[in-house]
Every structure is written in structure tokens, then in C-alpha cells.
Amino acid sequence: MINQTVLSKYFLLFVVLIVTSCAGNSGSSNTFTDNATKNGDLKHTDKASNHSTKVEDPASLYFSGDISTEVHQRMASAFSLIQERLGKYPTEVYVLGTNQEEKDNLASVYCQNRDNAGDIGLKNEYKNKQDCLSFINRPDHGFGHYLEKGLEAEARGAECTIGAGHNGQIQMNFHLLVWSKPMGYNDLQSPGYNCEFSLVFHEYWHVFQIAHTDPFICQGEGTEKNCRFDGQLQEKLLGGVWLQEGTAVYRQHTFQEEQFKIGNMQKSDTTLAQVLHNKYISGQQAMKECPSISLENISYSDPCSQAAYDWGAWAAAYLAYKVGDPYIFENKYYPTLKLTKDEILAFESTFGYSRQEFFEEFNAWIYSPENERNKVIPIAQEGTGRLYYNFD
């Protein structure tokens, strides 16, 4: 019996290409994860464009067959908004539902896409299709992981996706994003709807960040050039979890605030100040889990890792306020990082002092009274959504 599924690949202005796949055949966390790329054994393919090149096509979205077409359109709209702001980088997004057979079909689509891109072969990323399927179905952040996240979300009545992440693959010149079931798109009036848009903004910020890094060690020139991915170099360039996740949380919520004021999204009853206040409280609680670890040294594996997201967002807001530019990270910091390939130099050039000097200042300021802390929260102008500060 051949089980068919329909997957949609969205392009600019929501022109839709319907791809029908049979099992084995196909046509054409809220967390950041990039543990799918390993050191040394991966060669960087030399193509006209790579993970850091802006492209004409928007993100390609592929959906499990048990995700409704209405959800396709709404999720594509969210990606369109953030790519319009940050630029289009080669990105593939795979959205899981909760059906095992449809998950397997989606995995086949992923591997067919890799074959079409020339990533399967004895000298390529995957030796054969089974090698590709083994990767995409691996226990750690494979498609099955995200299917389980969808089932978990349904069981506990979650309003929004509970698992999504950047899953590397930049050595193949694209960014891989994987999503668990995005149930929040089902109801335009629910809090989950805004949550889903916000999560897209967060994860695409990671695409933007990584597009401004060059974590490859290369030897030779021209046709003899050989490059390998270096995970430690990428981690170094990204500047720590507090900066990776803090800027992502800061920009996902400030970007959402812009969209409220422009009228692209239905306004929330919760203000930006309330959102960040909640982040402050949860970050403060998380810091208690690691009394001997400072914010700048928190890793994803630490029990207080949530503080890197929540107090990291306050660190990002503080830095932006200090230089008077709510858009400082996309305007200067990451472009400087891409140019210099030096996270220390990029930080000092952008903010005017060292990271050590910043943390000495921030670690005292973060305990300031709430009215003092709230000064660093930008205001979105009604109608245009443009962010600004009230320095009066």
C-alpha cells in the first residue's frame, strides 16, 4: 500500500508548490540546537552560495502531511516578515506533526532534497540515502525527537510549539530548521498564535547569527581547497549562550512589538515591559540554580541555562540602550563579526568597551530597581513600528 502525503514549499508572496511524496519517493525547543554538525569529518562544499550568502528565494517550508494547509500559509507569513527584515539566507524548514508514517515521508523528502542538491555520494556529506535517513532520524534532535515533542504538547494542552531549533548543516550551504507541531496557528485569536510567530522570529535570528560566522578551517586554493567545519570555532565566534540566546529573545519580542504597532499581528494584552519583567523573574530564579556560575559562562547543559535566555535578553537590551540603537546587533555587531571574524574585536568596536568591563557594569545594574531597568526597553512607534528610546 502506497501512503501519500502532501507537502508545501512556500516561496515569496506565498506562491505554493505542492509536492506529493510516497514513502521513499518525493518530488522537487524552543531551543537553539546546532549539535548536528561534527568537527573534522565534514567537508564544506564549494558552491556559488553558502550559508552566509543572501539569496533571492525565501525559506523553503516542508510540512508533514498531517499539518493543515492553513497552518502552512500562516507559518510562511511569519517567515516572510522576519526575512524581509533580516534578509534571506538559504534555509530549509521541516515541520513535524504527530503521525509516525508522515514523519517517515517527511524524512524521505529531506533526503530527496539532499540528493537533488548533490549532497549524497561517496565523496559527499551522506554516502547514500540510508546514511541520510539515519542522520535525520537520529535520536538526538532528529525528526522523531520533534514528533515526540508534538505528542507531548498535545498531551499537556500546550498553546504553542514546544520544540524547534537550528540543526546546523551549514557545511552543505544551507540552514536546517526543524519544528514540532505548531498548534498555535490553528486559532488566530489565541495567545498561541502570537507565540508561534514569535518563535519563528527567534529561530530565524539564529540563522542570521550563524550566517555572520565563518567556522571553517580551510587548506589549499581553487579546486584543491578543502575546508572542514570546526564546532569549537563556531561556538567561540557566537560569543556564548547568553549572547546567542539573549539577543534572540530580545529581538524576537521587540520585533513582535514592531509588528503589533504596524498592524501585521493582533496586539497582545501583555506589554513588552511585562514580557521582559517575566523574563527578569524567571532568569533570577534560574541563576539560583548555579550560584557559582556567572551569566557570561552559562552553557546549554547547565541547570541554570534558562538564565542565558532571560537575563541574556536584559543584557542585550542594556547593550542596545547604551549605544542608543535598538537595532545595534543587526546594524553593526554581526556585520562587524562577519568582517573581522573576531568576536572580541566586534564587541569592543560596537559597544566601546570589553566584555569584562561590560559584565562588571551589567552584573551590578541588573539588580537596579524595576523603574531603572525599564529605561532600556525600547518603544515601538504606532503605525511604523520603529523602535526608539525615551531619553527624557
C-alpha positions, 0 to 999 in steps of 0.5 A: 500500500502506497501512503501519500502525503502532501507537502508545501514549499512556500516561496515569496508572496506565498506562491505554493508548490505542492509536492506529493511524496510516497514513502521513499519517493518525493518530488522537487525547543524552543531551543537553539540546537546546532549539535548536528554538525561534527568537527573534522569529518565534514567537508564544506562544499564549494558552491556559488552560495553558502550559508552566509550568502543572501539569496533571492528565494525565501525559506523553503517550508516542508510540512508533514502531511498531517499539518493543515494547509492553513497552518502552512500559509500562516507559518510562511507569513511569519517567515516572510516578515522576519526575512524581509527584515533580516534578509534571506539566507538559504534555509530549509524548514521541516515541520513535524506533526504527530503521525509516525508514517508522515514523519517517515515521508517527511524524512524521505523528502529531506533526503530527496532534497539532499540528493537533488542538491548533490549532497549524497555520494561517496565523496559527499556529506551522506554516502547514500540515502540510508546514511541520510535517513539515519542522520535525520532520524537520529535520536538526538534532535532528529525528526522523531525527537520533534514528533515526540515533542508534538505528542507531548504538547498535545498531551499537556494542552500546550498553546504553542510549539514546544520544540524547534531549533537550528540543526546546523548543516551549514557545511552543505550551504544551507540552514536546517530548521526543524519544528514540532507541531505548531498548534498555535496557528490553528486559532488566530485569536489565541495567545498561541498564535502570537507565540508561534510567530514569535518563535519563528522570529527567534529561530530565524535570528539564529540563522542570521547569527550563524550566517555572520560566522565563518567556522571553517578551517580551510587548506589549499586554493581553487579546486584543491581547497578543502575546508572542514567545519570546526564546532569549537570555532563556531561556538567561540565566534557566537560569543556564548549562550547568553549572547546567542540566546539573549539577543534572540529573545530580545529581538524576537519580542521587540520585533513582535512589538514592531509588528503589533504597532504596524498592524501585521499581528493582533496586539497582545494584552501583555506589554513588552515591559511585562514580557521582559519583567517575566523574563527578569523573574524567571532568569533570577530564579534560574541563576539560583540554580548555579550560584557559582556560575556567572551569566557570561559562562552559562552553557546549554547543559547547565541547570541554570541555562534558562538564565542565558535566555532571560537575563541574556535578553536584559543584557542585550537590551542594556547593550542596545540602550547604551549605544542608543540603537535598538537595532545595534546587533543587526546594524553593526555587531554581526556585520562587524563579526562577519568582517573581522571574524573576531568576536572580541574585536566586534564587541569592543568596536560596537559597544566601546568597551570589553566584555569584562568591563561590560559584565562588571557594569551589567552584573551590578545594574541588573539588580537596579530597581524595576523603574531603572531597568525599564529605561532600556526597553525600547518603544515601538512607534504606532503605525511604523513600528520603529523602535526608539528610546525615551531619553527624557 
